[in-house]
Amino acid sequence: MDDGEGCDDGNTVDDDDCLNNCQLPICGDSKVHPGSEQCDDGNKIDTDACIECVQAVCGDGVTRVGAEQCDDGNGVNTDDCKLDCTAAVCGDGVAAVLATVPEACDDGNDNEMDGCTSMCTTTMMGACGNKVVEGGEDCDDGNMVENDTCTTACKRGAYYVFVTSGKWSGNLGGLAGADTKCAAAAASASLPGKYKAWLSAGNSSALERLAHPAVPYIRIDNVVVATSWDGLVSKDLSAPINRTEKNMLVAVMPTDDCDPVAAVWTGTQPNGLGVPQTCSDWTTAGMATGSFGLLTSTDAKWTAACQYLCETPARLYCVEQP
């Protein structure tokens, strides 16, 4: 061999034990040498497909960027990194009991009543706090807040009442259409429970349509509006119903006038009974009139303030039901 040569095999094969430049092969020279290397990308990056001339695989303890979410190389499938090099998440069908956030179970479905909830907690009859109403529970909101609608003992502490952020003419689609609008508003804000509109028409008054609970009615900000159904129909509220389903304050200046800006379709007297002015039972936006209340009021005018043309856009009061 001449000086400066590491080897000289006299051939022109560049991937054998002696390169064509008469140097011994080494990992990192960008030449793959069979028998000693699986790959050789010529770089020192440890998170690509070739690591120290060995092909990267799931389980080698090195997370390959773009191909693996994780790689802890420990052979354990119930920690934060599963055997297929994907990160453990609730719903993947594997209970990550050794994870940073342990799961009690994971059946990979959204059936809340099969023993494992969609939040990877086990369901037991009467297990208050699992967000599933079961056993002798009235409700289950899964939190430890005592002054909202559901107590920490999963008993009904109150019912929500709100004014809609949306406005409609007097053509509400009848009572059923108004109830649907309340349900849709509540759903858009992820509020628990069922809702009906504080609304009367024909022979069906709010007094007859709505439940009469003995617990308080509260706004979405947990402010008490009435201490019970009796308080709701007593002509005087403890606070105005001026918070929307998304807990936004309807910023309207208090007024005793028939200001349509504060108008809420009701067709209902303070005692819950209906009135004649109901926009043809809430099916017309024409020149008929409808009775509305004022969301700024806490006296009788909260539900019975004025009559206005049914083409006027107004809100709805929505009341949570058992």
C-alpha positions as CSV (number, residue, x, y, z in Angstrom):
1,M,0.0,0.0,0.0
2,D,1.1,3.6,-0.7
3,D,1.4,6.1,2.1
4,G,-2.0,7.6,3.0
5,E,-3.9,4.5,2.0
6,G,-5.9,2.6,4.6
7,C,-6.3,-0.4,2.2
8,D,-6.0,-1.3,-1.4
9,D,-7.9,-4.3,-2.7
10,G,-7.4,-3.6,-6.4
11,N,-11.0,-3.6,-7.4
12,T,-13.7,-0.9,-8.1
13,V,-16.3,-2.2,-5.7
14,D,-17.1,0.7,-3.4
15,D,-19.2,-1.1,-0.7
16,D,-16.8,-3.8,0.3
17,D,-14.1,-3.8,3.0
18,C,-12.0,-1.2,1.0
19,L,-13.5,1.8,-0.6
20,N,-12.4,3.0,-4.1
21,N,-10.4,5.8,-2.5
22,C,-8.4,3.1,-0.7
23,Q,-9.8,4.0,2.7
24,L,-11.3,1.6,5.2
25,P,-15.0,1.9,5.5
26,I,-16.5,3.6,8.5
27,C,-20.0,4.4,9.7
28,G,-20.9,7.8,8.4
29,D,-19.2,7.7,5.1
30,S,-22.5,7.4,3.3
31,K,-21.7,3.9,2.0
32,V,-23.6,0.9,3.2
33,H,-21.2,-1.9,3.9
34,P,-23.0,-5.3,3.9
35,G,-22.4,-7.4,7.0
36,S,-21.4,-4.5,9.1
37,E,-24.0,-1.8,8.4
38,Q,-27.8,-1.8,7.9
39,C,-27.7,1.8,6.6
40,D,-25.4,4.8,6.3
41,D,-26.9,8.2,5.7
42,G,-23.7,10.1,6.4
43,N,-25.1,12.2,9.2
44,K,-25.1,12.1,13.0
45,I,-28.8,12.8,13.5
46,D,-30.2,10.3,16.0
47,T,-33.9,10.8,15.2
48,D,-34.1,9.9,11.5
49,A,-34.4,6.5,9.9
50,C,-30.7,5.5,10.3
51,I,-29.0,5.6,13.7
52,E,-25.3,4.8,13.9
53,C,-25.7,2.8,10.7
54,V,-28.5,0.7,12.2
55,Q,-32.0,1.0,10.7
56,A,-34.4,2.7,13.2
57,V,-37.3,0.6,14.4
58,C,-40.1,1.0,16.9
59,G,-38.8,-0.1,20.3
60,D,-35.2,1.0,19.9
61,G,-35.7,3.7,22.5
62,V,-35.2,6.6,20.0
63,T,-38.3,8.5,18.8
64,R,-38.0,8.8,15.0
65,V,-39.3,12.3,14.0
66,G,-42.3,12.1,11.7
67,A,-42.7,8.4,12.0
68,E,-43.2,7.8,15.8
69,Q,-45.1,9.7,18.5
70,C,-42.8,8.2,21.1
71,D,-40.4,5.3,21.7
72,D,-39.4,4.4,25.3
73,G,-38.0,0.9,24.3
74,N,-39.2,-0.7,27.5
75,G,-41.6,-3.3,26.1
76,V,-44.5,-2.0,28.4
77,N,-47.8,-1.4,26.7
78,T,-49.6,0.3,29.6
79,D,-47.5,3.4,30.2
80,D,-47.4,6.7,28.3
81,C,-45.9,5.1,25.2
82,K,-47.5,2.0,23.7
83,L,-45.6,-0.9,22.0
84,D,-46.5,0.5,18.6
85,C,-44.7,3.8,19.4
86,T,-48.0,5.8,19.7
87,A,-48.8,7.9,22.7
88,A,-51.4,6.5,25.1
89,V,-54.7,8.3,25.0
90,C,-58.1,7.6,26.5
91,G,-60.1,5.7,23.9
92,D,-57.3,3.7,22.3
93,G,-58.5,0.5,23.9
94,V,-55.5,0.1,26.2
95,A,-55.8,1.0,29.8
96,A,-52.7,3.1,30.6
97,V,-52.4,2.2,34.2
98,L,-48.7,3.1,34.5
99,A,-49.1,6.4,32.6
100,T,-48.6,10.0,33.9
101,V,-52.4,10.2,33.9
102,P,-53.5,6.7,34.8
103,E,-56.7,5.2,33.3
104,A,-59.0,3.0,35.4
105,C,-60.2,1.3,32.1
106,D,-60.2,1.9,28.4
107,D,-62.6,-0.1,26.2
108,G,-62.3,2.2,23.2
109,N,-65.9,3.2,22.9
110,D,-68.3,5.9,24.0
111,N,-70.9,3.7,25.7
112,E,-71.3,5.3,29.2
113,M,-73.2,2.4,30.6
114,D,-70.9,-0.6,29.8
115,G,-68.7,-0.3,32.9
116,C,-66.1,2.0,31.4
117,T,-67.0,5.7,30.6
118,S,-65.7,7.7,27.6
119,M,-63.3,9.4,30.1
120,C,-61.7,6.1,31.0
121,T,-63.2,5.9,34.5
122,T,-65.1,2.9,35.8
123,T,-68.9,3.1,36.2
124,M,-70.4,1.8,39.4
125,M,-74.1,2.1,40.3
126,G,-74.4,5.3,42.4
127,A,-70.9,6.4,41.8
128,C,-71.4,10.2,42.1
129,G,-68.9,12.2,40.1
130,N,-68.6,10.0,37.0
131,K,-70.9,12.2,34.8
132,V,-73.4,9.4,34.4
133,V,-76.8,9.7,36.1
134,E,-77.5,6.3,37.6
135,G,-78.8,4.6,40.7
136,G,-80.5,7.1,43.0
137,E,-78.9,10.1,41.5
138,D,-80.8,13.2,40.4
139,C,-77.9,14.5,38.3
140,D,-74.2,14.0,37.9
141,D,-72.0,16.9,36.5
142,G,-68.7,15.4,37.6
143,N,-67.5,18.4,39.5
144,M,-67.2,19.4,43.2
145,V,-69.0,22.7,42.9
146,E,-71.8,22.8,45.5
147,N,-73.7,26.0,44.4
148,D,-74.4,25.0,40.8
149,T,-77.4,22.9,39.6
150,C,-76.1,19.6,40.8
151,T,-74.7,19.1,44.4
152,T,-71.6,17.1,45.2
153,A,-74.0,14.4,46.4
154,C,-75.5,14.2,42.9
155,K,-78.8,15.7,44.1
156,R,-80.6,18.5,42.3
157,G,-79.5,21.8,43.8
158,A,-81.1,24.1,41.3
159,Y,-82.3,24.5,37.7
160,Y,-80.8,26.8,35.1
161,V,-82.8,29.6,33.5
162,F,-81.4,31.8,30.8
163,V,-82.4,34.2,28.0
164,T,-81.4,33.3,24.5
165,S,-78.6,35.1,22.7
166,G,-80.7,34.6,19.5
167,K,-83.8,36.6,18.5
168,W,-86.8,35.6,16.4
169,S,-90.0,37.0,15.1
170,G,-93.3,35.8,16.6
171,N,-93.3,32.9,14.2
172,L,-91.5,30.5,16.5
173,G,-92.9,27.3,15.0
174,G,-95.4,27.1,17.8
175,L,-94.6,26.0,21.4
176,A,-92.6,23.0,20.1
177,G,-90.5,25.2,17.9
178,A,-89.7,27.5,20.8
179,D,-88.8,24.5,23.0
180,T,-86.5,23.3,20.2
181,K,-84.8,26.7,20.0
182,C,-84.1,26.6,23.8
183,A,-82.7,23.0,23.6
184,A,-80.5,24.1,20.7
185,A,-79.2,27.1,22.6
186,A,-78.4,25.0,25.6
187,A,-76.6,22.4,23.5
188,S,-74.5,25.0,21.8
189,A,-73.2,26.0,25.3
190,S,-72.9,22.4,26.5
191,L,-75.3,22.9,29.3
192,P,-76.6,19.8,31.0
193,G,-80.3,18.9,31.2
194,K,-83.5,19.5,29.1
195,Y,-85.0,22.9,28.4
196,K,-88.4,24.4,27.6
197,A,-89.4,27.9,26.7
198,W,-91.2,30.1,29.3
199,L,-94.1,30.5,26.8
200,S,-97.8,30.0,26.7
201,A,-100.2,29.5,23.7
202,G,-103.8,28.4,23.4
203,N,-104.8,26.1,26.1
204,S,-101.2,25.3,27.1
205,S,-99.8,27.8,29.6
206,A,-96.3,27.9,31.1
207,L,-97.9,26.9,34.3
208,E,-99.1,23.6,32.7
209,R,-96.1,23.0,30.5
210,L,-93.3,23.4,32.9
211,A,-92.3,21.5,36.1
212,H,-92.7,23.1,39.5
213,P,-89.5,22.2,41.5
214,A,-89.0,23.2,45.1
215,V,-85.3,24.1,44.4
216,P,-84.0,27.4,43.2
217,Y,-83.8,28.7,39.6
218,I,-80.4,30.2,38.9
219,R,-78.7,32.0,36.0
220,I,-75.7,30.5,34.2
221,D,-73.5,32.6,36.5
222,N,-75.1,30.8,39.5
223,V,-77.0,33.9,40.7
224,V,-80.4,33.0,42.1
225,V,-83.4,34.2,40.1
226,A,-86.1,32.6,42.3
227,T,-85.9,30.3,45.3
228,S,-88.4,27.9,43.8
229,W,-91.3,27.7,41.3
230,D,-93.4,29.6,43.8
231,G,-90.8,32.3,43.8
232,L,-90.8,32.3,39.9
233,V,-94.5,33.0,39.8
234,S,-94.6,35.5,42.7
235,K,-94.3,38.6,40.4
236,D,-90.9,39.5,41.9
237,L,-87.6,37.9,40.9
238,S,-84.4,38.0,43.0
239,A,-82.4,39.0,39.9
240,P,-83.2,39.7,36.3
241,I,-82.9,36.9,33.7
242,N,-80.3,38.8,31.6
243,R,-77.6,36.1,31.1
244,T,-77.5,34.0,27.9
245,E,-76.9,30.3,27.6
246,K,-73.2,31.2,27.2
247,N,-73.2,33.2,30.4
248,M,-73.0,36.5,28.5
249,L,-74.6,39.5,30.0
250,V,-77.2,41.2,27.7
251,A,-76.1,44.8,28.1
252,V,-79.4,46.7,28.0
253,M,-80.1,49.7,30.2
254,P,-83.0,49.1,32.6
255,T,-86.2,50.6,31.4
256,D,-89.9,50.5,32.3
257,D,-90.9,51.3,28.7
258,C,-91.9,48.8,26.0
259,D,-88.4,48.8,24.6
260,P,-88.1,46.0,22.0
261,V,-84.3,45.9,22.6
262,A,-85.0,44.1,25.9
263,A,-88.0,42.2,24.7
264,V,-88.5,38.5,25.4
265,W,-91.5,36.6,23.9
266,T,-93.6,35.1,26.7
267,G,-97.4,35.3,26.2
268,T,-97.5,34.6,29.9
269,Q,-98.7,36.4,33.0
270,P,-96.5,36.4,36.2
271,N,-98.6,33.5,37.6
272,G,-97.7,31.3,34.7
273,L,-101.1,31.5,32.9
274,G,-101.4,32.6,29.3
275,V,-102.7,35.8,27.6
276,P,-104.5,36.2,24.3
277,Q,-101.7,38.0,22.5
278,T,-99.5,35.0,21.3
279,C,-98.8,35.8,17.6
280,S,-101.5,33.2,16.5
281,D,-100.0,30.7,19.0
282,W,-96.5,31.6,17.8
283,T,-97.0,30.7,14.2
284,T,-97.1,34.1,12.5
285,A,-94.7,37.1,12.0
286,G,-97.5,39.3,10.5
287,M,-99.4,42.2,11.9
288,A,-100.8,40.3,14.9
289,T,-99.4,41.1,18.3
290,G,-97.6,39.1,20.9
291,S,-97.0,39.7,24.6
292,F,-93.4,40.0,25.8
293,G,-91.5,40.7,29.0
294,L,-88.4,42.8,29.6
295,L,-85.1,41.0,30.5
296,T,-84.1,44.1,32.5
297,S,-87.0,43.7,35.0
298,T,-87.5,41.8,38.2
299,D,-91.1,42.8,38.9
300,A,-94.1,41.6,36.9
301,K,-92.8,43.2,33.7
302,W,-90.1,40.5,33.5
303,T,-92.8,38.3,31.8
304,A,-95.7,40.7,31.1
305,A,-94.7,44.1,30.0
306,C,-96.2,45.0,26.6
307,Q,-97.6,43.8,23.3
308,Y,-95.7,44.3,20.0
309,L,-96.1,43.4,16.4
310,C,-95.1,39.8,15.7
311,E,-92.6,40.8,13.1
312,T,-90.5,42.2,15.9
313,P,-87.4,40.1,16.8
314,A,-87.3,39.1,20.4
315,R,-85.6,36.6,22.7
316,L,-86.9,33.6,24.7
317,Y,-86.6,32.6,28.3
318,C,-85.4,29.0,28.6
319,V,-86.1,27.0,31.8
320,E,-84.3,23.7,32.6
321,Q,-86.6,20.7,33.3
322,P,-86.2,17.5,35.3
